[in-house]
Amino acid sequence: MSIGESPIRVDATAKLAGTARYPADRVPTDALHAATVFTNQPHARLVAIDLEAARAVPGVVAVYGSADIPVNEYGLTLFDQPVFVGIEHTNRSHIPCDVSRWEADHVALVVAETVEAAYRGAAAITTEWEQLAIVTDLDDALSDETLIHPENGLKSNSYHSYKIRKGDMDAAWAAADVVVESIYEFPYQEHAYLQPEAAVSYVDEAGRITVEIGGQWTHEDREQMAHALDLPEDRVRVIYPPIGGAFGGREDTSMQIVLGLASLRLHEQGIHRPIACRWSREESIVGHHKRHRGRIHAKWGATCDGKIIAVQSEAWLDAGSYNYTSNKVLGNCHIGQAGPYEVENAHIDSHAVYTNSTPGGAFRGFGGPQAAFAAESQMNKLAVALDMDPIELRRRNVLKDGSIGITQTVMPAGVTMPTVLEKCAAAAEVSADVGNFSPFASLPSSPPALRSGTGYASAFKNIGFSFGFPERCEATVTLHGEDDEPTWAELRHAGAEVGQGAHTAFLQMASEATGLPLAAVRGEFSDTGTSGDSGSASASRLTWMAGNSILGAAEEADKAWRDGDRPAVGHFRFVPPPTEALDPEDGHCTPNFSYGYVVQAVDLTVDIETGHIKVDRVISCHDVGKAINPDMVIGQIEGGVVQAHGYALTENLQSADGRILNPRLSTYLIPGIGDIPTRVESVVLELADPLGPWGARGMAEMPLMTYAPAVTAAVHDATGVWFDSFPLTPDRVLAGLRAASS
């Protein structure tokens, strides 16, 4: 009834009119206000702390610290972070809680009558610290002179590693006619979502500790809150109002636990007022994780006819002070280092490394963009070394149906990489009028200084959780009506709407599954009190997983209807085919059950006198399986290209001695309307995924995967100079060009 159409988004009117109530807008008139107090210590042991002066500040209602939290630990995939750094703490934490390992570790939460009083209270807290050696970056960390987490029993800051051992590397190197070897460096990226972290907490009418906040996985937030507060999960409720962006930055908790704690303790004292908290932009940039910075050392060999026969690669991701999702991001980076190609011989090692810097975590692409930068740069360098067209080189090596992947198992059915490659190549052959290059209106470029080039990159990206994680997604469909046929339906689903249009897509899929018009389907979303576990809005999984769960729930509701139930309720928990963890010795496994495929071509112009780059055209070709909502698919492609453009060209987060140096959007430059590519051509292919709902594939992360290596290939095509690190800010480009010519 609705699949393949592009109805107006269900949240469009409220968001356009400004009536949508985001977390920071949902502050009740009787609310108390909270301020989160960071330690401001990249690496130090707390010797003394005094909260009493803060409690004495007029308007302060309560101050909470480590003595107040029942289980002083949390973490999405590993409990390695204290809720509060403090001296008094429970023995039920597995980590030393008196050590601050990050400048944004929390030391207290101040609750007051006003925001101003809360921050005055925060300023009144006094602490004394024993300074510890700061491990600033990967090189410092890998010396292992200072261990950041000695409690984990390891003797190294490199705490999580993967291997791939495939084929005979000695024989492969002996047979290689061409070898290319480089070290690639990739930077942090700040999520820069529209609204910084904000939340309201209270105890609801059922006695549940409730937090309304922006996030990506309601049930995981609830689980972490329940663990730290030592409560059964049914005593905790998480609700997501409209969310001002996420991109992976809200997959880990921010203020869920501390606000839940405050509401719990105040409720125990007979104070039943809600508590609101909102971070400033500076607090947000300092206080949440980033895309991992790191490096990859890659050495590839090929025969003279363009067959890749050897891949040797080693990656190091800077996990920062805590694990967050580094072990999972590392897995994606690990299997992506051989690219979307058939490789018979490979030796790949990947490591997550603790430092005292900002934690690395989930960000659109989840380790894939870092791996693709190295792999696709290697492919483009091989093409030059072989004097071969870069599309032809990929054509000779690309994965296809029946190919054995880098983890030595057959790729899931529906590998469409060859078709995506050909469609992108065909689109790139059509010339485009891209206009003139003038980065400054008052200072036009000199035409003799302009150089144009084209670059390509390809990638694949998992859909859904990987490496043996128990993937699942639940939905409930209720059919209503009084006669023989249902007249309307209700969908309950916990999947997060983080700006991508998920709830509209859910309703479209429910309409199709029930056979009812879209207008006859109502939705209740993102509330642990009303819906089963949906899993996270991440890993390009939500439409794929939600669609399958909605199909199952609609079928169950239809059965109940035919059995005479009025209303007829159908609940379904969808479980996809199982995956496997990487074998610790050789990496053998079935890592994923489905993939998405992307190829990009980038045309750009470089001003060799100033180092400025203007991206003239981007062709972004995607197999989406089935476009549930075509307009939203194109929106995801265009938005992803712009976000990737910032990563590759303008965004330059600076960190030194464990501190972020430019925590403001005035100095961390996300692209403005005048900075983005002149033209983005979205090529949308619908080649059905055999397991996807209506054939759909996840696709939202794919534009991030290939952009940076396509840009650096285009710069090389224009100037003859390779850039093995980014962002390609004008000063770096100019320095690279001058160094190459000296």
Summary of the structure (lengths in Angstrom):
residues: 742
radius of gyration: 26.0
end to end distance: 64.3
largest distance: 83.3
contacts: 2855
relative contact order: 0.13
helix: 29%
strand: 25%
